[in-house]
Amino acid sequence: MKLQKLIDTLKLEVKAGKDRLNNEVTGGYASDLLSDVMANSQVGDIWITLHVHENIAAVAALNDLAGILIINNRCPDESTI
């Protein structure tokens, strides 16, 4: 499934990375421990987290994740965007 379809289906708001909406989502990973995500997420996963700081972008890039879904109405830090 393309990231755009997931966004449309779940009525999500895109805060950053609008140029990556054609990314293929092949799985999901939920964790708030960055080292856990680095060690166990897979390429193409959508990462579900409550973190908003810029380190999440680095972890997502490191593992070539499809995107990051931030929960609980949290907004990413300006430096993350």
N, C-alpha and C positions, 0 to 999 in steps of 0.2 A: 504494500500500500504506500502511496506517496504521502509525504508529510502534509501536504496541502489538504488531502482528503481527511486525514486525522483531525486537522485543525477545523475543517468545516463540520465534520461529524460531531465533534465535541464542543463546537462553538468556542474555540480558544482564541485568545488575543495574541498576536505576534508582536513581540517587543523588539526583536533583533533577528537578523539573518533572513530577511525576506527574499534574498537571492538564493536561498537553499531549500525552498519549499518543494522542489522536485526530488529531494532526497528520498530514497527508498527506505521505509521503516520495515525492518525484518524481525523485530522483536522488541522487548521492553525490559528495562532494569530499574528497580526502585531501591534506592539506598541513599543515606545521608552521610555515609562515611566515604570520603573521597578515595582513600586507598582501596577500599572494597570495589568501588566502581572501576578504578584503574586496573585492578587485578581480575575482575570477573565479568564486566560488561563485554558485549560483542559488537563488532562493526555493524552499523545499521540499527542498533537499539535506540529507542527513545528513552531517555533517562528521566525518571520521576524523582524529584527532590524538593526540599524546602529551602535549600541554600540559595542565596542571591548574590554572593560575592564573585569577583572575577575569576577565581580559581576554577569555577565550574566550567567556564569556557575553555580553559586550558585542558581540563580532564576530558571534556567532550571532543576536543580536537585531537588529543593524544590517541584516543580509541576510535576515532572516526565515527562518532555517534551521529545518528540522524537528526537529533535535536534534544532539547532539554525542556521538560514540562515542570514548571515551578508551581507548587501547590499552595493552598491556604490563602489565596488572594495576595500573595507576596509579590513584590515588584523587584526585578533585578536592579542592583546598584547601577548608577550611571556608568561607572567604570566597566561593568560587565556588558552593558549594552554597547 
